[in-house]
Amino acid sequence: MKVILIAAVSADGYIAKTSNHPADWTSKEDKKLFVELTKKAGAMVMGRNTYETIGKALPGRLNIVYTSKPLDDPGVEATQEPPDELLNRLEKDGYDMLAVCGGRAVYDLFLKNNLIDELYITIEPKLFGSGISLAKTLSETELELIESKKLNDDTLNLHYKVVK
């Protein structure tokens, strides 16, 4: 199964100012790319805080949220499975791609277990000064640039492959 990580970062490298920072700070072009990639994957996983900043299940794909508390949204599947078990289950259910969509704890979980194949990192023209970085407990990971493209006049998307 192919696993992609999708993230938007400020120009100074933060995915959010705080854990409850709304996801509305990124460009419409980044949001369009996010929708395209997650629909192509067919399944997406995120943490509880990320889900709450979005506020609802996103249509046209399986929405999975890492949480210990029940969710009151029939369009979302809650899980506490280790990531390798989640991938095995999704593969058995017929999925061949998973999009990992944040936040930092979920990115860390998949990166630490060497389960990410590709990253799509959008760099937005904002400076937060401080905030939440993409990963916290990650060991060094080598990346190979597959493609870089301008999403608009000021926003860049970098598509990387993880060198394994």
VMD Tcl script that builds the backbone (N, CA, C; Angstrom):
set m [mol new atoms 492]
animate dup $m
set s [atomselect $m all]
$s set {name element resname resid chain x y z} {
  {N N MET 1 A 0.843 -1.188 0.000}
  {CA C MET 1 A 0.000 0.000 0.000}
  {C C MET 1 A 0.878 1.236 0.000}
  {N N LYS 2 A 0.526 2.193 -0.824}
  {CA C LYS 2 A 1.252 3.456 -0.902}
  {C C LYS 2 A 0.686 4.399 0.158}
  {N N VAL 3 A 1.590 5.039 0.914}
  {CA C VAL 3 A 1.190 5.974 1.963}
  {C C VAL 3 A 1.816 7.327 1.660}
  {N N ILE 4 A 0.940 8.337 1.525}
  {CA C ILE 4 A 1.415 9.689 1.260}
  {C C ILE 4 A 1.107 10.585 2.453}
  {N N LEU 5 A 2.007 11.507 2.712}
  {CA C LEU 5 A 1.818 12.508 3.763}
  {C C LEU 5 A 1.509 13.822 3.067}
  {N N ILE 6 A 0.461 14.494 3.515}
  {CA C ILE 6 A 0.064 15.786 2.954}
  {C C ILE 6 A 0.119 16.818 4.076}
  {N N ALA 7 A 0.862 17.898 3.842}
  {CA C ALA 7 A 0.954 18.941 4.868}
  {C C ALA 7 A 1.150 20.298 4.215}
  {N N ALA 8 A 0.629 21.316 4.868}
  {CA C ALA 8 A 0.914 22.700 4.507}
  {C C ALA 8 A 1.736 23.282 5.650}
  {N N VAL 9 A 2.776 24.035 5.291}
  {CA C VAL 9 A 3.617 24.666 6.307}
  {C C VAL 9 A 3.765 26.144 5.978}
  {N N SER 10 A 3.950 26.914 7.032}
  {CA C SER 10 A 4.275 28.329 6.846}
  {C C SER 10 A 5.698 28.415 6.299}
  {N N ALA 11 A 6.078 29.562 5.792}
  {CA C ALA 11 A 7.423 29.726 5.245}
  {C C ALA 11 A 8.500 29.512 6.307}
  {N N ASP 12 A 8.138 29.654 7.588}
  {CA C ASP 12 A 9.091 29.367 8.653}
  {C C ASP 12 A 8.898 27.968 9.252}
  {N N GLY 13 A 8.159 27.110 8.550}
  {CA C GLY 13 A 8.161 25.679 8.852}
  {C C GLY 13 A 7.130 25.141 9.822}
  {N N TYR 14 A 6.057 25.861 10.080}
  {CA C TYR 14 A 5.059 25.383 11.039}
  {C C TYR 14 A 3.773 24.946 10.338}
  {N N ILE 15 A 3.169 23.865 10.866}
  {CA C ILE 15 A 1.900 23.379 10.301}
  {C C ILE 15 A 0.705 24.091 10.923}
  {N N ALA 16 A 0.907 24.734 12.059}
  {CA C ALA 16 A -0.163 25.479 12.737}
  {C C ALA 16 A 0.468 26.350 13.816}
  {N N LYS 17 A -0.274 27.371 14.246}
  {CA C LYS 17 A 0.183 28.213 15.355}
  {C C LYS 17 A 0.009 27.483 16.684}
  {N N THR 18 A -1.163 26.823 16.842}
  {CA C THR 18 A -1.511 26.093 18.063}
  {C C THR 18 A -2.247 24.816 17.664}
  {N N SER 19 A -2.544 23.963 18.640}
  {CA C SER 19 A -3.221 22.691 18.334}
  {C C SER 19 A -4.663 22.875 17.874}
  {N N ASN 20 A -5.259 24.027 18.143}
  {CA C ASN 20 A -6.638 24.252 17.674}
  {C C ASN 20 A -6.716 25.347 16.600}
  {N N HIS 21 A -5.593 25.614 15.958}
  {CA C HIS 21 A -5.535 26.612 14.879}
  {C C HIS 21 A -6.377 26.106 13.706}
  {N N PRO 22 A -7.372 26.875 13.264}
  {CA C PRO 22 A -8.215 26.427 12.145}
  {C C PRO 22 A -7.398 26.193 10.869}
  {N N ALA 23 A -7.892 25.284 10.055}
  {CA C ALA 23 A -7.198 24.919 8.809}
  {C C ALA 23 A -7.490 25.907 7.685}
  {N N ASP 24 A -8.001 27.077 8.017}
  {CA C ASP 24 A -8.404 28.036 6.987}
  {C C ASP 24 A -7.280 28.979 6.545}
  {N N TRP 25 A -6.061 28.766 6.981}
  {CA C TRP 25 A -4.975 29.680 6.680}
  {C C TRP 25 A -4.264 29.370 5.363}
  {N N THR 26 A -4.576 28.238 4.756}
  {CA C THR 26 A -3.901 27.872 3.522}
  {C C THR 26 A -4.663 28.405 2.303}
  {N N SER 27 A -3.985 28.448 1.188}
  {CA C SER 27 A -4.566 28.982 -0.047}
  {C C SER 27 A -5.634 28.057 -0.617}
  {N N LYS 28 A -6.493 28.619 -1.455}
  {CA C LYS 28 A -7.528 27.802 -2.108}
  {C C LYS 28 A -6.880 26.760 -3.013}
  {N N GLU 29 A -5.718 27.070 -3.582}
  {CA C GLU 29 A -5.012 26.117 -4.433}
  {C C GLU 29 A -4.490 24.931 -3.621}
  {N N ASP 30 A -4.023 25.195 -2.400}
  {CA C ASP 30 A -3.591 24.101 -1.528}
  {C C ASP 30 A -4.791 23.235 -1.154}
  {N N LYS 31 A -5.901 23.857 -0.833}
  {CA C LYS 31 A -7.105 23.095 -0.488}
  {C C LYS 31 A -7.559 22.220 -1.663}
  {N N LYS 32 A -7.464 22.762 -2.881}
  {CA C LYS 32 A -7.829 22.001 -4.080}
  {C C LYS 32 A -6.907 20.787 -4.240}
  {N N LEU 33 A -5.605 20.981 -4.054}
  {CA C LEU 33 A -4.654 19.871 -4.136}
  {C C LEU 33 A -4.946 18.834 -3.061}
  {N N PHE 34 A -5.250 19.285 -1.845}
  {CA C PHE 34 A -5.593 18.379 -0.746}
  {C C PHE 34 A -6.786 17.504 -1.124}
  {N N VAL 35 A -7.829 18.109 -1.662}
  {CA C VAL 35 A -9.021 17.356 -2.073}
  {C C VAL 35 A -8.660 16.348 -3.155}
  {N N GLU 36 A -7.912 16.778 -4.167}
  {CA C GLU 36 A -7.509 15.867 -5.252}
  {C C GLU 36 A -6.732 14.673 -4.719}
  {N N LEU 37 A -5.730 14.936 -3.869}
  {CA C LEU 37 A -4.880 13.856 -3.358}
  {C C LEU 37 A -5.641 12.907 -2.446}
  {N N THR 38 A -6.478 13.448 -1.558}
  {CA C THR 38 A -7.195 12.566 -0.631}
  {C C THR 38 A -8.267 11.755 -1.343}
  {N N LYS 39 A -8.911 12.333 -2.354}
  {CA C LYS 39 A -9.893 11.565 -3.125}
  {C C LYS 39 A -9.204 10.487 -3.952}
  {N N LYS 40 A -8.042 10.810 -4.508}
  {CA C LYS 40 A -7.276 9.807 -5.269}
  {C C LYS 40 A -6.872 8.652 -4.354}
  {N N ALA 41 A -6.457 8.966 -3.128}
  {CA C ALA 41 A -6.068 7.931 -2.173}
  {C C ALA 41 A -7.268 7.069 -1.787}
  {N N GLY 42 A -8.411 7.687 -1.623}
  {CA C GLY 42 A -9.609 6.949 -1.238}
  {C C GLY 42 A -9.786 6.809 0.261}
  {N N ALA 43 A -8.690 6.929 1.005}
  {CA C ALA 43 A -8.739 6.841 2.467}
  {C C ALA 43 A -7.762 7.858 3.031}
  {N N MET 44 A -8.163 8.497 4.127}
  {CA C MET 44 A -7.305 9.479 4.774}
  {C C MET 44 A -7.360 9.283 6.285}
  {N N VAL 45 A -6.246 9.579 6.942}
  {CA C VAL 45 A -6.173 9.444 8.389}
  {C C VAL 45 A -5.633 10.731 8.976}
  {N N MET 46 A -6.167 11.093 10.150}
  {CA C MET 46 A -5.746 12.315 10.835}
  {C C MET 46 A -5.955 12.135 12.335}
  {N N GLY 47 A -5.408 13.048 13.098}
  {CA C GLY 47 A -5.616 13.054 14.528}
  {C C GLY 47 A -6.897 13.784 14.891}
  {N N ARG 48 A -7.272 13.680 16.143}
  {CA C ARG 48 A -8.517 14.286 16.627}
  {C C ARG 48 A -8.516 15.808 16.460}
  {N N ASN 49 A -7.407 16.470 16.813}
  {CA C ASN 49 A -7.367 17.931 16.689}
  {C C ASN 49 A -7.504 18.374 15.235}
  {N N THR 50 A -6.853 17.674 14.326}
  {CA C THR 50 A -6.965 18.014 12.904}
  {C C THR 50 A -8.397 17.835 12.443}
  {N N TYR 51 A -9.008 16.721 12.832}
  {CA C TYR 51 A -10.410 16.474 12.470}
  {C C TYR 51 A -11.290 17.616 12.991}
  {N N GLU 52 A -11.058 18.040 14.237}
  {CA C GLU 52 A -11.901 19.092 14.816}
  {C C GLU 52 A -11.676 20.450 14.144}
  {N N THR 53 A -10.475 20.700 13.601}
  {CA C THR 53 A -10.276 21.957 12.869}
  {C C THR 53 A -11.002 21.922 11.527}
  {N N ILE 54 A -11.185 20.712 10.973}
  {CA C ILE 54 A -11.963 20.563 9.736}
  {C C ILE 54 A -13.453 20.587 10.080}
  {N N GLY 55 A -13.826 19.869 11.140}
  {CA C GLY 55 A -15.179 19.954 11.671}
  {C C GLY 55 A -16.192 18.941 11.176}
  {N N LYS 56 A -15.836 18.165 10.141}
  {CA C LYS 56 A -16.803 17.193 9.624}
  {C C LYS 56 A -16.079 16.191 8.740}
  {N N ALA 57 A -16.782 15.100 8.450}
  {CA C ALA 57 A -16.235 14.123 7.515}
  {C C ALA 57 A -16.169 14.744 6.129}
  {N N LEU 58 A -15.113 14.455 5.402}
  {CA C LEU 58 A -14.986 14.941 4.035}
  {C C LEU 58 A -15.542 13.888 3.082}
  {N N PRO 59 A -16.431 14.274 2.194}
  {CA C PRO 59 A -17.092 13.297 1.328}
  {C C PRO 59 A -16.162 12.710 0.260}
  {N N GLY 60 A -16.527 11.518 -0.219}
  {CA C GLY 60 A -15.815 10.905 -1.322}
  {C C GLY 60 A -14.567 10.150 -0.952}
  {N N ARG 61 A -14.342 9.922 0.352}
  {CA C ARG 61 A -13.186 9.163 0.825}
  {C C ARG 61 A -13.447 8.673 2.239}
  {N N LEU 62 A -12.766 7.614 2.626}
  {CA C LEU 62 A -12.865 7.097 3.982}
  {C C LEU 62 A -12.106 8.035 4.911}
  {N N ASN 63 A -12.770 8.520 5.957}
  {CA C ASN 63 A -12.171 9.417 6.949}
  {C C ASN 63 A -11.894 8.615 8.217}
  {N N ILE 64 A -10.623 8.534 8.611}
  {CA C ILE 64 A -10.228 7.800 9.809}
  {C C ILE 64 A -9.564 8.784 10.758}
  {N N VAL 65 A -9.951 8.725 12.032}
  {CA C VAL 65 A -9.399 9.640 13.034}
  {C C VAL 65 A -8.801 8.839 14.178}
  {N N TYR 66 A -7.533 9.124 14.483}
  {CA C TYR 66 A -6.903 8.541 15.668}
  {C C TYR 66 A -7.453 9.265 16.889}
  {N N THR 67 A -8.190 8.535 17.719}
  {CA C THR 67 A -8.773 9.115 18.924}
  {C C THR 67 A -9.140 8.015 19.900}
  {N N SER 68 A -9.144 8.357 21.177}
  {CA C SER 68 A -9.581 7.409 22.203}
  {C C SER 68 A -11.022 7.670 22.612}
  {N N LYS 69 A -11.567 8.784 22.132}
  {CA C LYS 69 A -12.943 9.138 22.491}
  {C C LYS 69 A -13.858 8.876 21.301}
  {N N PRO 70 A -15.103 8.469 21.564}
  {CA C PRO 70 A -16.037 8.239 20.454}
  {C C PRO 70 A -16.308 9.525 19.678}
  {N N LEU 71 A -16.580 9.363 18.406}
  {CA C LEU 71 A -16.901 10.497 17.550}
  {C C LEU 71 A -18.386 10.478 17.245}
  {N N ASP 72 A -18.962 11.654 17.169}
  {CA C ASP 72 A -20.393 11.766 16.894}
  {C C ASP 72 A -20.608 12.143 15.426}
  {N N ASP 73 A -19.936 11.410 14.543}
  {CA C ASP 73 A -20.030 11.683 13.114}
  {C C ASP 73 A -20.044 10.337 12.391}
  {N N PRO 74 A -21.184 9.958 11.816}
  {CA C PRO 74 A -21.269 8.652 11.160}
  {C C PRO 74 A -20.356 8.509 9.939}
  {N N GLY 75 A -19.839 9.615 9.426}
  {CA C GLY 75 A -18.957 9.555 8.263}
  {C C GLY 75 A -17.490 9.370 8.616}
  {N N VAL 76 A -17.198 9.199 9.915}
  {CA C VAL 76 A -15.818 9.103 10.371}
  {C C VAL 76 A -15.626 7.821 11.170}
  {N N GLU 77 A -14.520 7.159 10.915}
  {CA C GLU 77 A -14.160 5.953 11.640}
  {C C GLU 77 A -13.083 6.309 12.662}
  {N N ALA 78 A -13.315 5.980 13.927}
  {CA C ALA 78 A -12.325 6.212 14.974}
  {C C ALA 78 A -11.441 4.973 15.096}
  {N N THR 79 A -10.153 5.191 15.398}
  {CA C THR 79 A -9.234 4.067 15.562}
  {C C THR 79 A -8.162 4.388 16.583}
  {N N GLN 80 A -7.593 3.333 17.143}
  {CA C GLN 80 A -6.397 3.416 17.973}
  {C C GLN 80 A -5.388 2.368 17.516}
  {N N GLU 81 A -5.637 1.772 16.349}
  {CA C GLU 81 A -4.774 0.716 15.816}
  {C C GLU 81 A -3.352 1.233 15.577}
  {N N PRO 82 A -2.364 0.379 15.813}
  {CA C PRO 82 A -1.024 0.754 15.368}
  {C C PRO 82 A -1.051 0.958 13.847}
  {N N PRO 83 A -0.235 1.873 13.319}
  {CA C PRO 83 A -0.331 2.199 11.897}
  {C C PRO 83 A -0.141 1.009 10.956}
  {N N ASP 84 A 0.758 0.079 11.280}
  {CA C ASP 84 A 0.948 -1.073 10.391}
  {C C ASP 84 A -0.298 -1.949 10.347}
  {N N GLU 85 A -0.985 -2.099 11.476}
  {CA C GLU 85 A -2.232 -2.870 11.498}
  {C C GLU 85 A -3.335 -2.150 10.715}
  {N N LEU 86 A -3.389 -0.833 10.836}
  {CA C LEU 86 A -4.361 -0.050 10.073}
  {C C LEU 86 A -4.127 -0.243 8.577}
  {N N LEU 87 A -2.876 -0.171 8.151}
  {CA C LEU 87 A -2.555 -0.356 6.732}
  {C C LEU 87 A -2.945 -1.750 6.249}
  {N N ASN 88 A -2.651 -2.763 7.051}
  {CA C ASN 88 A -3.029 -4.137 6.673}
  {C C ASN 88 A -4.535 -4.275 6.532}
  {N N ARG 89 A -5.276 -3.698 7.464}
  {CA C ARG 89 A -6.741 -3.777 7.397}
  {C C ARG 89 A -7.283 -3.055 6.172}
  {N N LEU 90 A -6.763 -1.868 5.908}
  {CA C LEU 90 A -7.230 -1.108 4.745}
  {C C LEU 90 A -6.924 -1.853 3.447}
  {N N GLU 91 A -5.750 -2.467 3.391}
  {CA C GLU 91 A -5.386 -3.244 2.202}
  {C C GLU 91 A -6.346 -4.418 2.003}
  {N N LYS 92 A -6.691 -5.088 3.099}
  {CA C LYS 92 A -7.657 -6.198 3.027}
  {C C LYS 92 A -9.027 -5.708 2.579}
  {N N ASP 93 A -9.341 -4.445 2.926}
  {CA C ASP 93 A -10.625 -3.851 2.532}
  {C C ASP 93 A -10.600 -3.299 1.105}
  {N N GLY 94 A -9.471 -3.461 0.398}
  {CA C GLY 94 A -9.400 -3.060 -1.000}
  {C C GLY 94 A -8.769 -1.710 -1.290}
  {N N TYR 95 A -8.251 -1.036 -0.286}
  {CA C TYR 95 A -7.585 0.253 -0.507}
  {C C TYR 95 A -6.132 0.000 -0.898}
  {N N ASP 96 A -5.618 0.832 -1.806}
  {CA C ASP 96 A -4.214 0.689 -2.186}
  {C C ASP 96 A -3.402 1.951 -1.903}
  {N N MET 97 A -4.076 2.965 -1.306}
  {CA C MET 97 A -3.377 4.200 -0.946}
  {C C MET 97 A -4.033 4.820 0.280}
  {N N LEU 98 A -3.198 5.412 1.134}
  {CA C LEU 98 A -3.676 6.126 2.308}
  {C C LEU 98 A -2.999 7.484 2.356}
  {N N ALA 99 A -3.780 8.532 2.610}
  {CA C ALA 99 A -3.255 9.882 2.801}
  {C C ALA 99 A -3.201 10.182 4.296}
  {N N VAL 100 A -2.024 10.524 4.795}
  {CA C VAL 100 A -1.827 10.902 6.192}
  {C C VAL 100 A -1.892 12.429 6.235}
  {N N CYS 101 A -2.880 12.952 6.982}
  {CA C CYS 101 A -3.223 14.376 6.867}
  {C C CYS 101 A -3.026 15.192 8.134}
  {N N GLY 102 A -2.287 14.701 9.102}
  {CA C GLY 102 A -1.977 15.510 10.276}
  {C C GLY 102 A -2.715 15.087 11.523}
  {N N GLY 103 A -2.390 15.689 12.571}
  {CA C GLY 103 A -1.369 16.663 12.859}
  {C C GLY 103 A -0.039 16.001 13.167}
  {N N ARG 104 A 0.749 16.750 13.939}
  {CA C ARG 104 A 2.130 16.335 14.190}
  {C C ARG 104 A 2.220 14.941 14.791}
  {N N ALA 105 A 1.381 14.594 15.746}
  {CA C ALA 105 A 1.463 13.269 16.386}
  {C C ALA 105 A 1.213 12.150 15.375}
  {N N VAL 106 A 0.277 12.367 14.462}
  {CA C VAL 106 A -0.021 11.346 13.451}
  {C C VAL 106 A 1.096 11.298 12.415}
  {N N TYR 107 A 1.616 12.459 12.005}
  {CA C TYR 107 A 2.772 12.462 11.108}
  {C C TYR 107 A 3.926 11.691 11.748}
  {N N ASP 108 A 4.223 12.000 13.025}
  {CA C ASP 108 A 5.291 11.311 13.752}
  {C C ASP 108 A 5.073 9.802 13.771}
  {N N LEU 109 A 3.859 9.400 14.064}
  {CA C LEU 109 A 3.528 7.978 14.172}
  {C C LEU 109 A 3.881 7.227 12.890}
  {N N PHE 110 A 3.506 7.769 11.757}
  {CA C PHE 110 A 3.766 7.099 10.486}
  {C C PHE 110 A 5.222 7.258 10.044}
  {N N LEU 111 A 5.816 8.429 10.273}
  {CA C LEU 111 A 7.212 8.633 9.896}
  {C C LEU 111 A 8.157 7.778 10.742}
  {N N LYS 112 A 7.933 7.728 12.060}
  {CA C LYS 112 A 8.790 6.934 12.937}
  {C C LYS 112 A 8.767 5.454 12.580}
  {N N ASN 113 A 7.636 4.996 12.088}
  {CA C ASN 113 A 7.499 3.584 11.710}
  {C C ASN 113 A 7.892 3.333 10.257}
  {N N ASN 114 A 8.487 4.351 9.611}
  {CA C ASN 114 A 8.983 4.242 8.239}
  {C C ASN 114 A 7.896 3.775 7.264}
  {N N LEU 115 A 6.688 4.332 7.412}
  {CA C LEU 115 A 5.553 3.911 6.603}
  {C C LEU 115 A 5.178 4.913 5.511}
  {N N ILE 116 A 5.829 6.069 5.484}
  {CA C ILE 116 A 5.514 7.087 4.478}
  {C C ILE 116 A 6.354 6.829 3.225}
  {N N ASP 117 A 5.690 6.815 2.072}
  {CA C ASP 117 A 6.384 6.636 0.796}
  {C C ASP 117 A 6.666 7.970 0.114}
  {N N GLU 118 A 5.706 8.894 0.193}
  {CA C GLU 118 A 5.851 10.187 -0.475}
  {C C GLU 118 A 5.268 11.289 0.400}
  {N N LEU 119 A 5.789 12.498 0.224}
  {CA C LEU 119 A 5.289 13.668 0.939}
  {C C LEU 119 A 4.900 14.744 -0.063}
  {N N TYR 120 A 3.795 15.395 0.200}
  {CA C TYR 120 A 3.366 16.582 -0.535}
  {C C TYR 120 A 3.353 17.723 0.476}
  {N N ILE 121 A 4.331 18.593 0.374}
  {CA C ILE 121 A 4.474 19.692 1.323}
  {C C ILE 121 A 4.191 21.005 0.596}
  {N N THR 122 A 3.157 21.698 1.020}
  {CA C THR 122 A 2.849 23.009 0.462}
  {C C THR 122 A 3.443 24.076 1.374}
  {N N ILE 123 A 4.202 24.982 0.787}
  {CA C ILE 123 A 4.787 26.087 1.542}
  {C C ILE 123 A 3.969 27.333 1.254}
  {N N GLU 124 A 3.308 27.824 2.301}
  {CA C GLU 124 A 2.445 29.002 2.182}
  {C C GLU 124 A 3.216 30.258 2.579}
  {N N PRO 125 A 2.906 31.403 1.954}
  {CA C PRO 125 A 3.633 32.641 2.213}
  {C C PRO 125 A 3.178 33.338 3.498}
  {N N LYS 126 A 3.412 32.672 4.611}
  {CA C LYS 126 A 3.071 33.230 5.928}
  {C C LYS 126 A 4.211 32.907 6.882}
  {N N LEU 127 A 4.424 33.771 7.849}
  {CA C LEU 127 A 5.387 33.536 8.922}
  {C C LEU 127 A 4.613 33.518 10.231}
  {N N PHE 128 A 4.695 32.410 10.961}
  {CA C PHE 128 A 3.995 32.320 12.250}
  {C C PHE 128 A 4.881 32.752 13.416}
  {N N GLY 129 A 6.197 32.652 13.270}
  {CA C GLY 129 A 7.099 33.017 14.357}
  {C C GLY 129 A 7.297 31.906 15.361}
  {N N SER 130 A 6.248 31.162 15.619}
  {CA C SER 130 A 6.326 29.985 16.490}
  {C C SER 130 A 5.106 29.139 16.173}
  {N N GLY 131 A 5.126 27.911 16.658}
  {CA C GLY 131 A 3.986 27.050 16.403}
  {C C GLY 131 A 4.352 25.588 16.469}
  {N N ILE 132 A 3.601 24.783 15.729}
  {CA C ILE 132 A 3.755 23.327 15.735}
  {C C ILE 132 A 4.492 22.917 14.467}
  {N N SER 133 A 5.606 22.215 14.664}
  {CA C SER 133 A 6.382 21.749 13.517}
  {C C SER 133 A 5.766 20.480 12.932}
  {N N LEU 134 A 6.194 20.120 11.744}
  {CA C LEU 134 A 5.673 18.942 11.051}
  {C C LEU 134 A 5.894 17.664 11.855}
  {N N ALA 135 A 7.075 17.510 12.424}
  {CA C ALA 135 A 7.401 16.307 13.200}
  {C C ALA 135 A 8.184 16.721 14.435}
  {N N LYS 136 A 8.092 15.886 15.468}
  {CA C LYS 136 A 8.776 16.221 16.716}
  {C C LYS 136 A 9.859 15.210 17.068}
  {N N THR 137 A 9.554 13.932 16.958}
  {CA C THR 137 A 10.483 12.903 17.419}
  {C C THR 137 A 11.082 12.106 16.274}
  {N N LEU 138 A 11.088 12.680 15.124}
  {CA C LEU 138 A 11.562 12.019 13.913}
  {C C LEU 138 A 13.079 11.919 13.895}
  {N N SER 139 A 13.582 10.760 13.463}
  {CA C SER 139 A 15.012 10.672 13.188}
  {C C SER 139 A 15.222 11.160 11.753}
  {N N GLU 140 A 16.461 11.406 11.394}
  {CA C GLU 140 A 16.752 11.956 10.072}
  {C C GLU 140 A 16.185 11.063 8.977}
  {N N THR 141 A 15.513 11.681 8.030}
  {CA C THR 141 A 14.906 10.970 6.908}
  {C C THR 141 A 15.354 11.648 5.625}
  {N N GLU 142 A 15.891 10.870 4.712}
  {CA C GLU 142 A 16.349 11.427 3.442}
  {C C GLU 142 A 15.211 11.423 2.435}
  {N N LEU 143 A 15.087 12.540 1.716}
  {CA C LEU 143 A 14.038 12.699 0.723}
  {C C LEU 143 A 14.640 12.962 -0.647}
  {N N GLU 144 A 13.904 12.555 -1.678}
  {CA C GLU 144 A 14.293 12.830 -3.062}
  {C C GLU 144 A 13.159 13.617 -3.708}
  {N N LEU 145 A 13.484 14.774 -4.268}
  {CA C LEU 145 A 12.469 15.617 -4.877}
  {C C LEU 145 A 11.967 14.992 -6.176}
  {N N ILE 146 A 10.660 14.774 -6.253}
  {CA C ILE 146 A 10.024 14.241 -7.457}
  {C C ILE 146 A 9.576 15.395 -8.339}
  {N N GLU 147 A 8.959 16.406 -7.721}
  {CA C GLU 147 A 8.418 17.525 -8.481}
  {C C GLU 147 A 8.255 18.731 -7.564}
  {N N SER 148 A 8.436 19.912 -8.124}
  {CA C SER 148 A 8.074 21.141 -7.427}
  {C C SER 148 A 7.201 21.932 -8.382}
  {N N LYS 149 A 6.151 22.527 -7.835}
  {CA C LYS 149 A 5.288 23.330 -8.701}
  {C C LYS 149 A 4.675 24.481 -7.923}
  {N N LYS 150 A 4.493 25.573 -8.635}
  {CA C LYS 150 A 3.827 26.730 -8.052}
  {C C LYS 150 A 2.327 26.469 -8.102}
  {N N LEU 151 A 1.665 26.606 -6.959}
  {CA C LEU 151 A 0.213 26.460 -6.925}
  {C C LEU 151 A -0.471 27.778 -7.264}
  {N N ASN 152 A 0.200 28.870 -6.928}
  {CA C ASN 152 A -0.246 30.222 -7.317}
  {C C ASN 152 A 1.006 31.096 -7.313}
  {N N ASP 153 A 0.852 32.395 -7.414}
  {CA C ASP 153 A 2.025 33.278 -7.496}
  {C C ASP 153 A 2.942 33.177 -6.281}
  {N N ASP 154 A 2.396 32.798 -5.128}
  {CA C ASP 154 A 3.165 32.837 -3.889}
  {C C ASP 154 A 3.300 31.503 -3.162}
  {N N THR 155 A 2.626 30.471 -3.617}
  {CA C THR 155 A 2.572 29.190 -2.913}
  {C C THR 155 A 3.241 28.104 -3.733}
  {N N LEU 156 A 4.075 27.309 -3.067}
  {CA C LEU 156 A 4.845 26.261 -3.718}
  {C C LEU 156 A 4.496 24.909 -3.119}
  {N N ASN 157 A 4.383 23.871 -3.968}
  {CA C ASN 157 A 4.194 22.511 -3.473}
  {C C ASN 157 A 5.416 21.687 -3.856}
  {N N LEU 158 A 5.968 20.988 -2.874}
  {CA C LEU 158 A 7.114 20.110 -3.073}
  {C C LEU 158 A 6.650 18.664 -2.901}
  {N N HIS 159 A 6.901 17.846 -3.898}
  {CA C HIS 159 A 6.513 16.431 -3.868}
  {C C HIS 159 A 7.793 15.618 -3.738}
  {N N TYR 160 A 7.923 14.920 -2.611}
  {CA C TYR 160 A 9.122 14.157 -2.302}
  {C C TYR 160 A 8.820 12.669 -2.223}
  {N N LYS 161 A 9.845 11.885 -2.505}
  {CA C LYS 161 A 9.835 10.446 -2.268}
  {C C LYS 161 A 10.747 10.203 -1.071}
  {N N VAL 162 A 10.336 9.314 -0.161}
  {CA C VAL 162 A 11.203 8.941 0.959}
  {C C VAL 162 A 12.215 7.926 0.458}
  {N N VAL 163 A 13.491 8.202 0.687}
  {CA C VAL 163 A 14.545 7.269 0.307}
  {C C VAL 163 A 14.631 6.218 1.402}
  {N N LYS 164 A 14.353 4.979 1.018}
  {CA C LYS 164 A 14.349 3.882 2.019}
  {C C LYS 164 A 15.510 2.956 1.804}
}
mol reanalyze $m
mol bondsrecalc $m
mol representation Tube
mol addrep $m
